[in-house]
Amino acid sequence: MDDVKDSVKELVQKLKTERDELQVQLKLSSMEFRDHWEAAEVKWNHLEQKVSDLSHESAEATRSVAHELAEMYRNMRNIIKR
């Protein structure tokens, strides 16, 4: 279980870095990007709660939320590149 928890925590740290970078882009963004950002923030808050409760919840479920969030961030990066 510790390996899974460590891998989830590492994934969350990478997502935090990406989130911080995207937050900078938010100031210069379009409405489409802002809509995506707001949806991702809901998911981010959900993920943070799951990580804080990781000892009580399945690490696999938390990893699933993290992967969904990573996909949302990839989509926002594509919007920025347009």
C-alpha positions in Angstrom: 0.0 0.0 0.0 2.9 2.4 0.7 4.1 2.1 -2.8 0.7 3.0 -4.2 0.4 5.9 -1.8 3.8 7.2 -2.7 3.0 6.9 -6.4 -0.2 8.8 -5.9 1.5 11.5 -3.9 4.1 11.9 -6.6 1.4 12.2 -9.3 -0.4 14.8 -7.2 2.8 16.8 -6.8 3.3 16.8 -10.6 -0.3 17.9 -11.1 0.3 20.7 -8.5 3.2 22.0 -10.6 1.2 21.9 -13.8 -1.8 23.6 -12.0 0.5 26.4 -10.8 1.8 26.9 -14.4 -1.7 26.9 -15.8 -2.8 29.4 -13.1 -0.3 31.9 -14.5 -1.8 31.4 -18.0 -5.3 32.0 -16.6 -4.7 35.7 -16.4 -4.2 35.9 -20.2 -6.8 33.3 -21.2 -10.0 33.1 -23.1 -13.5 32.4 -21.7 -13.2 28.8 -23.0 -10.0 28.3 -21.0 -11.7 29.8 -17.9 -14.6 27.4 -18.2 -12.2 24.5 -18.3 -10.2 25.9 -15.4 -13.3 26.2 -13.2 -14.2 22.5 -13.9 -10.6 21.4 -13.2 -10.6 23.3 -9.9 -13.6 21.4 -8.7 -11.8 18.2 -9.6 -8.6 19.5 -7.9 -10.5 20.2 -4.7 -11.9 16.6 -4.8 -8.4 15.2 -5.4 -6.9 17.2 -2.5 -9.6 15.8 -0.2 -9.0 12.2 -1.4 -5.2 12.6 -0.8 -5.8 13.9 2.7 -8.1 10.9 3.4 -5.8 8.4 1.6 -5.4 6.2 4.6 -9.2 5.9 4.7 -9.9 5.6 1.0 -8.7 3.5 -1.8 -5.5 4.8 -3.4 -6.7 3.4 -6.7 -9.8 5.6 -6.7 -7.6 8.6 -5.9 -5.2 7.8 -8.7 -8.3 7.7 -11.1 -9.3 11.2 -10.1 -5.7 12.3 -10.6 -5.6 10.9 -14.1 -8.9 12.6 -14.9 -7.4 15.9 -13.7 -4.2 15.3 -15.8 -6.4 14.9 -18.9 -8.2 18.1 -18.1 -4.9 19.9 -17.8 -3.7 18.5 -21.1 -6.9 19.8 -22.7 -6.3 23.3 -21.3 -2.7 23.2 -22.6 -4.1 22.5 -26.0 -6.4 25.5 -25.7 -3.5 27.7 -24.8 -1.4 26.5 -27.8 -4.2 27.4 -30.3 
